[in-house]
């Protein structure tokens, strides 16, 4: 379940359903924690959605049912039909606004799009991962970058919102391939992007490569810097980045499923904190009027990003710019992409309070 400014997603995980094979980095059961036997019966789906509809009723503006974790359009036609029909009952009754799903680029064709056209599908998310054919082949994706280009244009021609997922740290990628992928995807102008660092998950084919020394994951710090650079590529084109890093879960957090790699439960926060640190440093370097005390103003939603995880950005800035005091305050007049720095206002006089004179009671 996710809730972004009143948008409520009811996730229906279909781990590895419809996948032609296992991609090298993938273990959807580890990522989603969903191990129940599939396929989910229509009755199970009904109960699952009804349960989610009980949450946060008053705060919901829009609600969508989302089929994630597999290759939705790779399912057999009758399965797609029954799941969409079941989900559509909630749309028809007015409890849900639309349906979305994730799928592989090579499952998008006009026949399938004509078929889903009969249902209230609003958004399709493509697992792109890379736009480099050599890296796609090493990762055993089984599709090419041309499949992504073609799928994207078919989806857009149907008027569907399209989200794209990409990965950094795949085998054979030295970082430049990820940057190149981000630039190619930004040129497509998708509705949103998700960026995932490659993690070595237990039970994935990559786990064997890692154990044999054939694959070394990116260190966390390097991953953060690379994803930060990619985030900026998309933001420059005003493309929303709705997720960076895997969704935290009990199995991922306790290390049971993560063998190695840059997993952090607050990965996206680390990226944005690092970005705000860079912005503050760049601004402070050019400011001759800041001595000893600085006030950084950011949009209220960015206060914790500016502070950094465990407020780690504050001592870094204080040390680098010889500051005795650094305040971070929220200002809703600023945009979410901006910050502004002031010297500590001087000349504020504390109001002089007269001591109340005791009344004499004669
Ligand atoms: S990455 Fe997508 S297509 Fe590949 S195995 Fe995982 S769910 Fe299936």
Boltz pocket constraint, residues with backbone or C-beta under 6 A from the ligand:
constraints:
  - pocket:
      binder: B
      contacts: [[A, 16], [A, 19], [A, 20], [A, 21], [A, 22], [A, 23], [A, 26], [A, 27], [A, 28], [A, 69], [A, 70], [A, 71], [A, 104], [A, 127]]
      max_distance: 6.0
